């Protein structure tokens, strides 16, 4: 199995080769009567189908096992409530920062025109009609979709994943509250499903270099290097939003709630953030995060062993921000003016899917397909952002891990722990 660092290099090489291959082949060149463009299209579609295949079982098993794990042994009390409240609040703040910047900068608009023609986006008129002409009354539909009349039927329709997520949250919560023999059996089953889906996701990601190569080469064959102009603006928008969250919003939370100095916390968790950047996996970084939080930040083992593993599963600030910005960027590139109801839908789904996204590289691509389907955009448009996804994946994972560590400090302070981020003399450094 290739290491995460090796996977990054493979995808980087695939991107370079895709740019060259797409430029050289165009849409006409081929061999033995088969055009290279058709090969790109086949491989890219196959990779997208594999991502879509993971959506229902991965999200469902992740949420159910994660929520049930919190509730086992009666631990979903004050500590669990504070932790979940922090994670929901910090993710919501991140999403709103991303929403504000992407609407302010409008990276999907180039020289006053939608970037779809520059990028090579194609959408049928019927698909465009699905996302136009909607009003504020559609907000009610968001809540109606949260409670589907048939959850099995909803699971077969990506546009109804909101209902599947809501059902999974309820199922996991009450699964931990039934009699022990049944609860243990169910937890073992769903945890097993989650582990299997993690393995399958890892298998699919092994072929990510091929999928990225095909999708990017297809775009390059269609449009050439001009496609990367709006992508640069998109990448800078995401990076600016991530920087605001990591260097403004989260430090303010540390100062105002935990009453500690953010600078010392940055130094304490720097090894974990660098590891997260290099691996693009909050799950793989978890052991180092726990070591930094316990040994450097001096958060108790009781708090850190509960907050951090939960955060690696359900707290994805950077991912939620990225999902929101990516979906609205794609809509802008299509020339769509999203209504308040549609942007509200994106915020809600980005918040909920960030809970269920596995802490592995590029897992957010699965969640973005859900958001695109919910607002009526074709999932194929996700190929647009893959050219810059890897570096953004590494950056947003660092933000995810930093938010987890901030949660441990905040919850530890609220639990009355002393000595967190203390000086050498043992006194905590207050803001």
N, C-alpha and C positions, 0 to 999 in steps of 0.2 A: 504493500500500500504506500503510495507517495505521501511524503510529509506535507504539512500545510504550506511550508515555505516552498517546497518543490512545486506544489500546485500553483502557487502565485507565479513562479517563474514560467511554468508551462503556459499559463493563461497570458502572461505578458508576451511571450514568444508568439502565441497564437494570434494575439492582436496585431503584432507587427507583420506577421505573415499574411493575415487577413487583409490588411491595408494594401500590401503589395499585390496579393493575388487578385483582389477585387479590381484594382487599378489596371492590371495587365489583362485580365480576362474580359472585363466588361460584361455585357449580357449576351453576346453572340458567340464567343470563343467556346470550343469544346473539343471532344475527342470521340471518335467512333460514333458520331451522330448524337452524342449526349452532351449538352451544353454544361459548362462548369456552373453556370447560374442555377440550372436545375438541380445540380448536386448540392449546391449551397442551400437551396430552398428545402430540399429533402432532409438534409442533416439538421438544419435549423429548426424545422417543424418537428422532427423527431425529438430533439432536445426539449422544446417547449412542451410537447405532449408528456414527456417524462416528468417535467416539473408539475404540470397540472395533475398528473396521476397521484402525486404525493399529497395534494392539498387536504382532502378530507381526513384520511387516516392519521397523517402527521399532526395536523392542528388539533383534532379531536383527542388523540391519545396524549398529546403534550399537555393540553389544558386539564383534562380529567386527572391524570396522574399527578400533575403539579399541584392542583388545588386540593386533591385528596391527601397528598403528602403533607401539606400544611396542617390539615385537620387531624391527622393521626395522633393519638395519645392526648387529645384535648389541647393541643398547642395553639389552635386557632383562637386564641383569646386576645388579651391586650397586646402582646407582642406581635401576633399575627395580624391583628387589625391595624396596628400602627404601620407595620411593614407594607401591607397591601395598600393602605391609604397613601403612603409616601410614593410607592411605585406608580400608582395611578396618577397622582398629582404631578410627579416629575415628568412622566411620559406625556401628559396633557400639555404641560408647559412647553416641552420640546416640540410637540406637534404645532402648537400655536405660533411658536417662533418661526418654524419652517413655513407655515401658512402665510404669515405676514411677509416674510422676505420674498417668497416665490410670487406673491401678488404684487409686491413693490417692484421687483426687478424684472419680472415677466421674461424669463430666459427663453421661453418658447416662441417669442415674437422677435423677429430679426428685421430691422429696418421698417418697422411698422406693419410687417406682414407675418402671418403664421409660418412657422419653419417647416411645415409638413413637406412642401415641395423640395426644399433644400435637403431635408433629411431622407426623403423618399418614402414618407408615410402614405399608405393607401387605405382608404376606408370606404365601404359601400355606403350609398346614400341612406339605406335603411338603418345602418349602424349610427350614422350621424343624427338621424331623426330621433333616435332613442334618448339622446342626451340634450336635445334642444327643446325649448318651449316648456321646461319644467319650472314650477313655481314653489313658493314657500310651503304650499299645502303638502308637498311631498315629504316634509319632515315626519308627518304622521305615518307615512308608509315605512319609514325607517324603523319605527317602533313596532309596527305590525309585522315586519319581516323578522324581528327579533323573536317572535313567538309563532313559529310555523305550525300549521295544522298537522303536517306530516313531516317529521324530522328526517325520515329516510328519503322522502321525495326532495326535501330541501338539500340533502347531501349530494344529490345527483345534479344540482344546479348551482354553479359557482356564484351566481347572483344572489343566492339564498344562504350563503355561508354565514351571514350574520346570525341567522337562526340556529345554525349548528353550533356556533361558538357560544351563544347564550345557553343552549341546552347542555353543552359540555361543562360550562361553569356550574350550572345547577346540579348536574349529575355528580361532578367531582365533590362539590360541597356536601351534598347529602349522602354520598357514598361513605364518607368518613363518619357518619352518624348513625349507621345501622349496626346491628349486632356484629361482634368481632369476627366470627367465622366467615360470614358472608362478606363483610367489608375487606378482610384480608385476601379472600379469594379474588374479589373484584379488583382490588389494588394490584395484586400480582399479575392479573390478566392485562390490565391497561398499561402497567409499567412494562410488561413484556412486549405489548404492541408498540409502545413508544421506542423501546430499544431496537426492535426489528425495523421500525420506520427510520430510525437514525442510521442504521446500517444501509438501508436501501437509499436513503438520501445521500449518504457518503458514496455509494456506488454511482449514483447519478452524477454527483459532483466530480467523480473521476473523469467523466466524459465532458466536463464543462469546457476544457480547452477546445475540444472539437466543436461543441455547440456554439461557443463564442466565436470561433473562427468562421463557422458557416454563416451565422447571423450577421456578423460585421462585414464579412466578404460580400454578402448579398447586398448590404447597404452601400458598400463602396462601389460595387459593380453598377449599381443604379445611379448613384449621385456623385461619387468621387470624394475628394478630401473636403469639399464644401460642407459635408455632413457634420464635421467636427466643430464647426464654428459655433452653432447653438449649444453643442454639448459642452464646450468650454464654459460658456455662461452658466449652464446648468450645474456643472461641477463646482464652480466658484460660489454659486448660490447655496448649494448644500454645505460646502466647507464653511462659508460665513455663518450659516445657521448653526452648525455644529459648534463653531467657535463661540458664538454668543451663549449657547447653552452651557458649554463646558467651562467657560472663563468669566461668565457674568451670572447666569441664573443659578447654577449649582453652588458657586462660591457664596452668593447671597444667602442661599438656604443654610449653608454651613455657618455663616456669621450670625444670621438672625435667629435661627432655631437651635443649632448646636452650640452657638457661642464659642466657636473656635476659629483660629486663623487659617484660611484656605491654603496659604503658602506652605505651611508645614504639612498639610494633608497631601498636597501635590508631591512633595518630596517623599512622603511615606509610601505612596502607592505608585511611584514612577516605574518601578520594575514591572508591575502588573500591567500598566498602561502600554509600556513598550512591548511586552509579550503579546498583549491583545492586538496591537498594531501589526506585529509580524505574523501572527497566526490567523487573524480575522475570525477568532472563535472565542467567545466568552466562556464556553464550557471548558475548552482546553486550558484556558487561563485561570480557571477557578482555584486550583491548588495554590498558585502563586498569589492570587488575590487574597486568599484566606491568610496566607503567611504574612503578607504585607500589612493587612488590617490588624491581625493579632499581634505581631511582633513589633511593627513600626508605629501603627496608630494606637496600639494598646487597647483595642476593643476586646471585650471578654469573649472567650470561646463560646459561651452560651448564646450570645447575640450573633456573633459572626457566623457560627455554624448553622444558624437558622436563616439569617437574612441573606447571606451571600449565595448559598445554593439555590434558594428561591429566586433571587435576583437573576442568576444565570439562566433561569427558565422563563420568568415572566416580566423582567424589567429590561426593556429594550428602548431606551430613550432615543438613541441615535438612529436605530432602525425605524421607529415610529415616525420620527422627523423625516427620514429619507423617503419612506413610503408616501407620505403626504406630498412632499415636494415633487417626487417623481411622477405621481399621478396627475397633479395639476400641470406640471411641465408638459406632459404628453398631451393633455387636453388643450393647453395653449398652442402646442405645435399643430394640432388638428384645426385650430381656429375656433375653438369652442369657448364661449363665455359662460363659465359654470355659475349657476345660481347659488344663492345662499344655502338652499336645501341640499344641493349636490355637494357643496364644500363641507357642509355639516356631515353628510354621509361619509365623506372621505375621512374627516376627523374621527368619527365614531369607529369606523372600520379599522383605521390605522391604529387607534388606541387598543381595540380588542384583539386584532391580529398580532400586535406586538407582544401580547401575553402568550400567544401560542407559537411564536416563531422559534424554532430550535436554535440553540446557541452555536451554530456552525456556519462556515463561510457561505455567503450568497443565499442563505435560507430566506432572506427578505424578498427574493424574486418570486417565491411562492405566494407571499402575502400580497405583493403588488398585483399579481394576476387576479386576485380576489377583488381588489379595489377597482381595477379597470373594468372587470365584469359588472361590478355593482353600479357603475355609472354609465355602462353601456359601450365602453371602448373595447376594441379587439385586443386580445391578449398578445397577439403578435407584435404590438407596439412596444412590448418590453424589450425587444431586441435593440431598440433605439438606444437605450441607456447602458447596454452591456459594455460598450467601448470604454466607459469611464467607471464601471461598477467596482472593479477590483480595488483601486486605490480608495474609493469612497467607502467600500466595505471595511477596509482596514481602519479608516478614520472613525467611522461610526461605531465599530466594535470597541475602540478605545474609549469613546464616550459612554457606551453601555457599561463597561467595566468601572469607569470612574464614578458613574451614577450609583452603581451597586456599592462601591466603597463609601460613598457619601451617605448612603442609606444606613450602612452599618454604624457610622459615626453618629448620625442624627438619632437613630433608634437607641443606640447605647446611651447617649446623653439623656434622652427622654426617660430611659429606664433607670436613671440615677447613677450610672457608672462614673467612677472617679478615675482620673489619670489618663483619659483619652487625649492623644496628641500632647502628652506632657513634656515639659522640659526635662533636662537631666536631673534637676532637683525634685522631679516628681510632680510639679505643679502644672496643671493643665493650662495651655496657652489659650486665653480667651480673646475673642474679637474685640 
